[in-house]
Each structure stands twice: as structure tokens, then as C-alpha cells.
Amino acid sequence: MLLRASRCEVQQHVLAGLLHDLNGPLNTIALTLALVSSGVARSAAAAPADAALARLARHVATLEAEMQRLADSSQAMSRTLQEALQESVAEPLALAPLVVEARRRLRHHAALRDIVVDEVVAADDGVVVHAGRDALQLALSALLLGACAACERDARVALRTDRRGDQAIVTIAARPASLPGDVRAALEAMVVPPPRAALHLAAGRLAARAQGGLVSFAFGEDEIVIDVALPATT
């Protein structure tokens, strides 16, 4: 455990250094693209019939979109590496984008396990919660990771946000997925430390509770459904 804890901290500091090294070149590329885009736009306006300039403008626009995607990923990684989650300041947060971000972060992990994580269905786009962004993001990511860990190959995970009265609801439904009976019993009994198979589910539940949420698990024959209920705000 000591070696694993040390390894986690080493990895955290290494990733922080890599991100620092990455952000400088990203900023340089972004500024360069902005200048190129401006020059191409002026040239295209002066020669609207030039097909080569039109193609160049499209390619530059594609590069700008990819650059923004890299910048968003860098910011997400930086937030993930923050340590003081307990000091995360509560603020009004739109719920659906947080679930979309959790899906985006874990899509590669799911793909490696041949798991399809469906696009987020937002039954009510206006659902807002009052919570710490990083802490709630940790809770959602841990629960989604736990759902994936319980999945079989070629499984699907559905994500949905909704509002029920004064509660904001996130539903994670995985199928086919299952947990052994002893693991389910330990999870429901809040055994600490939890079995390895329930680690992320237990961690996500604790993180959600710290933000005023309530997490419930429903186990079917080949399905696991996780409901996260959070106080909704206006």
C-alpha cells in the first residue's frame, strides 16, 4: 500500500510537469493559428473565387477546432490533478455538462474494454445543482468507472440527467453488468475498505454524499442501475 501510494503521488507530480510543458506549446500554436486564420480570411475575401484559398480556410478552421479540443483536455487534466477537493467552493452548476465531461474523460478507458458509453440524455437541460465542481466531478467519474468495472465485454452504459421535484437526478445504467453477491453485500453495508470490485462505486457514493447527494444502487439479473440524487437549485 505504501509503494502504491508513493507511486500515485509520483505519477501526479509527473503528470503536472508534463501538463506544464504541454501548455506552453499549445498557447504558441493557438496564437500562430489565430494569425494564420486572420491572414487566410483577408486573402479569401480579396479572392473569393480562389478554390485553393477556400480549402486552406477549411483546413485552418479544422486545426483551430482540434486546438480547442486539446486545450479543453489540458484544462480537464489540470482540474483532475488538483488535490484539495474538500476545499472546492460550492457554486451553481449545470448538471448535464458535468456528466458529459465525466463521459468524455472515461471514453477511452471504456473503449479499451469494448464498452459503449452512450451520449448523455438530458431530459431537462435546465437542471442546476449547488456543489463543488471538482468534488462532484470526482463523484460522477468514480461512479461511471465503477459501472464500467462491473460490465462485461460489449456492454453499454446509458447516462441520463433529469429532475424529480426538488431533486436533480443522474442515472447510470450498465448492461450486461453484475457484481458478486458478497461484493454487493459489502457495498450496501458500507464496509471500509470496500472490496476491490466495489472500490469506485463506494468512493463515488462517499464523494456524492459530501456534496449533499444520495446514491442508490439497483441490481438486476444482468444490469446495474446507479441513481445519484442531488438537491436541485434554481
C-alpha positions in Angstrom: 0.0 0.0 0.0 2.9 2.3 0.8 4.5 1.7 -2.6 1.2 2.2 -4.4 0.5 5.5 -2.5 4.0 6.7 -3.4 3.6 5.7 -7.0 0.3 7.6 -7.2 1.9 10.8 -5.9 4.9 10.4 -8.2 2.5 10.0 -11.1 0.6 13.0 -10.1 3.7 15.2 -10.0 5.0 13.8 -13.3 1.7 14.5 -15.0 1.6 18.0 -13.6 5.1 18.6 -15.0 4.1 17.2 -18.4 1.0 19.4 -18.5 3.1 22.4 -17.7 5.4 21.6 -20.6 2.4 21.0 -22.9 0.6 24.2 -22.2 3.4 26.5 -23.4 3.5 25.0 -26.9 -0.3 24.8 -27.0 -0.5 28.6 -26.4 2.1 29.2 -29.1 0.2 27.1 -31.6 -3.1 28.8 -30.7 -1.6 32.2 -31.3 0.0 31.1 -34.6 -3.2 29.6 -35.8 -5.1 32.9 -35.0 -2.6 34.9 -37.1 -2.8 32.3 -40.0 -6.6 32.3 -39.8 -6.7 36.1 -40.0 -4.4 36.2 -43.0 -6.2 33.5 -44.8 -9.6 35.2 -44.2 -8.2 38.5 -45.6 -6.8 36.7 -48.7 -10.0 34.7 -49.2 -12.1 37.9 -49.0 -9.9 39.5 -51.7 -10.1 36.5 -53.9 -13.5 34.7 -53.2 -13.2 32.6 -56.3 -9.9 31.0 -55.3 -10.7 27.4 -54.6 -7.3 26.7 -53.0 -7.8 29.6 -50.5 -11.2 28.2 -49.7 -9.7 24.7 -49.0 -6.9 26.3 -46.9 -9.5 28.2 -44.8 -11.4 25.0 -44.1 -8.2 23.2 -43.0 -7.2 26.1 -40.8 -10.7 26.0 -39.2 -10.3 22.3 -38.6 -6.9 22.9 -36.9 -8.5 25.6 -34.7 -11.2 23.1 -33.6 -8.6 20.5 -32.8 -6.5 23.1 -30.9 -9.5 23.9 -28.8 -10.1 20.3 -28.1 -6.5 19.9 -26.9 -6.8 23.0 -24.7 -10.1 21.6 -23.2 -8.4 18.3 -22.5 -5.4 20.0 -20.9 -7.7 22.1 -18.6 -9.7 19.0 -17.6 -6.4 17.1 -16.7 -5.3 20.1 -14.7 -8.5 20.1 -12.7 -8.3 16.4 -12.2 -4.8 16.8 -10.6 -6.0 19.3 -8.0 -5.5 17.9 -4.5 -7.7 19.9 -2.2 -11.1 18.7 -3.4 -12.5 19.2 0.1 -11.9 22.9 -0.3 -13.8 23.0 -3.6 -16.1 26.0 -3.4 -19.8 25.3 -3.9 -21.4 27.1 -6.8 -24.4 26.7 -9.0 -23.6 24.2 -11.7 -25.5 22.9 -14.7 -25.6 19.2 -14.2 -25.7 17.8 -17.7 -22.3 19.3 -18.8 -20.6 17.7 -15.8 -21.9 14.3 -16.8 -20.8 14.9 -20.4 -17.4 15.7 -19.1 -17.2 12.6 -17.0 -18.1 10.6 -20.1 -15.5 12.3 -22.1 -12.8 11.6 -19.6 -13.5 7.9 -19.4 -14.5 7.2 -23.0 -11.0 5.9 -23.9 -11.0 3.6 -20.8 -14.4 2.2 -21.8 -13.4 1.7 -25.4 -10.4 -0.4 -24.4 -12.8 -2.7 -22.5 -15.2 -2.8 -25.5 -17.8 -0.9 -23.6 -20.0 1.6 -25.3 -20.9 4.7 -23.2 -23.9 6.3 -24.9 -24.2 10.1 -25.3 -25.8 11.8 -22.3 -29.6 12.2 -22.4 -30.6 15.4 -20.7 -34.3 15.1 -20.0 -34.2 18.6 -18.5 -31.3 20.8 -19.8 -32.0 23.4 -17.0 -31.2 21.2 -14.0 -28.8 23.1 -11.7 -27.1 21.9 -8.5 -25.2 23.8 -5.8 -21.9 21.9 -5.3 -18.1 22.0 -5.7 -17.2 21.4 -9.3 -14.1 19.2 -8.8 -15.7 17.2 -5.9 -18.9 16.4 -7.9 -16.9 15.6 -11.0 -14.9 13.1 -8.9 -18.1 11.5 -7.6 -19.6 11.2 -11.1 -16.3 9.9 -12.7 -15.8 7.3 -9.9 -19.4 6.0 -10.2 -19.1 5.8 -14.0 -15.7 4.0 -13.6 -17.3 1.6 -11.1 -20.1 0.9 -13.6 -17.6 0.1 -16.3 -15.7 -2.2 -14.0 -18.8 -4.3 -13.5 -19.5 -4.5 -17.2 -18.9 -7.5 -19.4 -17.4 -7.2 -22.9 -19.6 -5.4 -25.5 -21.7 -3.8 -22.7 -23.5 -0.5 -23.0 -23.7 2.2 -20.4 -26.5 4.8 -20.6 -26.3 8.2 -18.9 -29.3 10.4 -18.2 -30.0 13.6 -16.2 -33.4 14.6 -15.1 -35.3 16.5 -12.4 -37.7 14.9 -9.9 -39.4 17.6 -7.8 -36.6 19.3 -5.9 -34.0 16.8 -6.8 -31.6 16.6 -9.7 -31.0 13.0 -10.8 -28.1 11.4 -12.6 -28.8 7.8 -13.8 -26.0 5.4 -14.9 -27.4 2.2 -16.3 -24.9 -0.6 -17.3 -25.9 -3.8 -19.2 -24.8 -6.5 -19.2 -23.1 -5.9 -15.9 -23.1 -7.6 -12.5 -21.4 -7.7 -9.1 -20.9 -10.9 -7.0 -23.3 -11.2 -4.1 -20.6 -10.8 -1.4 -19.4 -7.6 -3.1 -22.9 -6.2 -3.2 -23.5 -7.0 0.4 -20.2 -5.3 1.4 -21.1 -2.3 -0.7 -24.6 -2.0 0.9 -23.1 -2.4 4.4 -20.6 0.4 3.8 -17.6 -1.9 4.6 -14.4 0.1 4.7 -12.2 -0.6 2.9 -14.6 -1.9 0.3 -13.9 -4.9 -1.9 -11.8 -4.1 -4.9 -14.7 -4.7 -7.3 -16.7 -2.0 -5.4 -13.9 0.5 -4.8 -15.0 3.1 -7.3 -18.7 2.7 -6.5 -18.0 3.2 -2.8 -15.7 6.1 -3.4 -18.2 7.8 -5.7 -21.0 7.4 -3.2 -18.9 9.0 -0.4 -17.9 11.8 -2.7 -21.5 12.5 -3.7 -22.7 12.4 0.0 -20.1 15.0 0.8 -21.9 17.3 -1.7 -25.3 16.6 -0.2 -26.2 13.8 -2.6 -27.6 10.4 -2.1 -26.5 7.4 -4.2 -28.6 4.2 -4.6 -27.8 1.0 -6.4 -30.2 -1.4 -8.1 -29.0 -4.8 -9.2 -30.9 -6.7 -11.9 -30.1 -10.1 -13.4 -27.6 -8.6 -15.8 -27.9 -4.9 -15.1 -26.7 -2.3 -12.6 -28.5 1.0 -12.2 -27.0 3.8 -10.2 -29.1 6.8 -9.2 -27.4 10.0 -7.9 -29.9 12.4 -6.3 -28.7 15.9 -5.6 -30.6 18.9 -4.3 -31.6 21.0 -7.3 -31.4 24.7 -7.3 -32.7 27.5 -9.5 
